[in-house]
């Protein structure tokens, strides 16, 4: 991360000077590319079926007659939408992010060919990231459940409960940070020639050095997912199939692109 892009340079920098990442640009690009983005969303949603199957397995909602069925279904759809849109299945997310990065920076991209081409190009790194994500996704919830059990044990020593409480809080914070790191991971993976270790390091640095931006993205997409799934679960599922994951991904890429461009010097792919 040594060096900066200079958008005041003549020549190759002229086209980038015309792109201003503001709210009007966001809506112009999104509206102009809506049908292409909708196609991208449906392709990504279909190929992400294994992830959705795993989420249904680890977060069962029970039967419709259960007292907590509606709240369990909302929780599953809410977290599932965020995971699908931001973390996803890493090989698929590289294809999704490449197309979204181009749209978010007002550049052309072929929805289908670029999606599958960049899955192929980044398959090794993204497969390693998948292993890390799976390990993180198993270890953190298991540890969280363990510490919650300690807190709930009657007669447990107060200092043990306090220790378990702080450990659980640390795990929650770590999970939030790791989630926010994915705002930056995939765009660096498809844009720069970096090792996975360096990508993860840079993503951690970006997350903390731009913590208010990272938290702002987290709050914005969390609110969007809550509204999308909270008004009506049926409508939420339909919009998730049609556009919601790509809309969330587009928001993420639109907001982080200027940050990554400003601080990274490596030649773009």
CORKAJO-V498688 format. One line per field, one symbol per residue. phi: phi as a letter, one per 30 degrees, with the letter a starting at -180 (. if undefined). A space follows every 10 residues. Layout:
phi=???
This chain:
phi=.cjbdcdcdd idddddddcc dcdddedddd ddcedddddd dddddddcee ddddddddbd cicddddced dddddddddd dddddcchce eddddddedd edddcicdad edddeddddd dcddddddde dddddddcdd dddddddddd ddddiddedd dddddddddd dddddddddd edeceddddc cbcbddeddd ddddddeddb dddddddedd ddddddddcd daeddddddd ddaeeddddd deddddeddd ddcccdddd
